[in-house]
Amino acid sequence: MQAFIDQWGSEFYDAIIETLQMVLISLFFAVIIGVILAILLVLTRPGQPLQNKFVYQSLNLLINVIRSIPFIILLFFMLPFTKLIVGVTIGVKGVIVPLVVNAAPYIARLIESSLLEVNQGVIEAYRAMGVKTHQIIWNVMLREARPAIVLALTIATISLIGATAMAGLVGAGGLGDLAYRFGHLRYETDVMYVTVIMLVIIVQGLQSLGNRLAERLKKD
């Protein structure tokens, strides 16, 4: 065990830091974009105050198209665009753009579902009192949907971790890259096993944290 730590400890430390960087940075931008898209989808759908058939159907189509593309294909497809935006196509920096593009529509759809589950009677009551639409969004809909949104973001974060592992195949760094370069290409099976165990621990920890936070928000 000590020999393994001495040999691979620094490699795993760097890989974990790179994975966290990819997940946190891409999640930050994906959540911002996803929340905006979700709110637009809810407000422009038929029967809503800002209903707009063209905007709703355009956003709906865009989200469905992007979600239908497997991440590994999206990663290669976006190489020219990624190069244009950040100047590189490898490493942590080079994978942020495709991660955001992959995650934002997924988050938008999850948050849209969470917002639509909010009791419409409560929303109508606030509208009857003359509360403005933007106030209803921030003070009613998003507040009431907090537990569901937390669970949705937990799922999205776990999905992002899986995407970063796939990104390791193209030199993005992180645990996926470590498992591929050493565990697969160099037949270091111990590295592969430890990587899998660490990913399982991270995912289980995030899921437990998300579940607890959602339960706490339900009680507030």
Secondary structure, DSSP 8 states (H G I E B T S, - for coil): -HHHHHHHHHHHHHHHHHHHHHHHHHHHHHHHHHHHHHHHHHHHSTTSTT--HHHHHHHHHHHHHHHTS-HHHHHHHTHHHHHHHHS-SSHHHHHHHHHHHHHHHHHHHHHHHHHHTS-HHHHHHHHHTT--HHHHIIIIIHHHTHHHHHHHHHHHHHHHHHHHHHHGGGT--HHHHHIIIIIISS--HHHHHHHHHHHHHHHHHHHHHHHHHHHHHHH-
